[in-house]
Amino acid sequence: MKYLYWIATGLLCALMLWSASMYLLQYDMVTGFFKTLGFPTWIIYPLAILKIVGAIMILWRGNRWLTEWAYAASSLICY
């Protein structure tokens, strides 16, 4: 079970870091998606930073409360 947990956690963090890199490196494409969905484009960079911080918090597991919030936020901002 421990291996399954770390595999799933690693995949989740990889997805978060990949999407954050897309937000930072493919800004024009992401801006188009955000405009299509009706979201403001100024939120792209803060979301990218939060995705990176969330992945670090999930892997670090230093503070249980912050880790739980990072998992909760990852379900909202992975897309």
C-alpha positions as CSV (number, residue, x, y, z in Angstrom):
1,M,0.0,0.0,0.0
2,K,2.9,2.4,0.7
3,Y,4.2,2.0,-2.8
4,L,0.8,2.6,-4.3
5,Y,0.4,5.8,-2.2
6,W,3.7,7.2,-3.4
7,I,3.1,6.3,-7.0
8,A,-0.3,8.1,-6.9
9,T,1.2,11.0,-5.0
10,G,4.1,11.3,-7.5
11,L,1.7,11.2,-10.4
12,L,-0.5,13.9,-8.9
13,C,2.5,16.1,-8.2
14,A,3.9,15.5,-11.7
15,L,0.5,16.6,-13.2
16,M,0.5,19.7,-11.0
17,L,4.1,20.6,-12.0
18,W,3.4,19.9,-15.7
19,S,0.3,22.1,-15.7
20,A,2.2,24.9,-13.9
21,S,5.0,24.7,-16.5
22,M,2.3,25.0,-19.2
23,Y,0.9,28.1,-17.5
24,L,4.4,29.6,-17.4
25,L,5.8,28.5,-20.8
26,Q,2.7,28.5,-23.0
27,Y,1.1,31.7,-21.6
28,D,-0.6,32.6,-24.9
29,M,-2.3,29.3,-25.3
30,V,-3.5,29.2,-21.7
31,T,-4.7,32.8,-22.0
32,G,-6.9,31.7,-24.9
33,F,-8.4,28.9,-22.8
34,F,-9.0,31.2,-19.9
35,K,-10.7,33.8,-22.1
36,T,-12.9,31.0,-23.6
37,L,-14.0,29.9,-20.2
38,G,-14.6,33.4,-19.0
39,F,-11.9,33.6,-16.4
40,P,-9.6,36.6,-15.9
41,T,-6.1,36.1,-17.4
42,W,-4.3,37.9,-14.5
43,I,-4.9,34.7,-12.4
44,I,-2.7,32.5,-14.6
45,Y,0.6,33.3,-12.9
46,P,-0.7,33.1,-9.3
47,L,-2.2,29.7,-10.1
48,A,1.1,28.5,-11.5
49,I,2.9,29.5,-8.4
50,L,0.2,27.9,-6.2
51,K,0.5,24.7,-8.1
52,I,4.2,24.5,-7.6
53,V,3.9,25.4,-3.9
54,G,1.1,22.8,-3.5
55,A,3.2,20.0,-5.1
56,I,6.1,20.9,-2.7
57,M,3.8,20.8,0.3
58,I,2.3,17.4,-0.7
59,L,5.8,15.9,-1.1
60,W,7.3,17.6,1.9
61,R,4.5,16.5,4.3
62,G,5.9,18.8,7.0
63,N,2.7,20.2,8.3
64,R,-0.4,18.0,8.2
65,W,-2.9,20.9,7.9
66,L,-1.1,22.5,5.0
67,T,-0.7,19.1,3.3
68,E,-4.5,18.5,3.6
69,W,-5.2,21.9,2.1
70,A,-2.7,21.3,-0.7
71,Y,-4.5,18.0,-1.6
72,A,-7.9,19.8,-1.5
73,A,-6.6,22.6,-3.7
74,S,-5.0,20.2,-6.2
75,S,-8.4,18.8,-6.9
76,L,-9.6,22.2,-7.9
77,I,-6.6,23.6,-9.8
78,C,-5.2,20.7,-11.6
79,Y,-7.2,21.5,-14.7
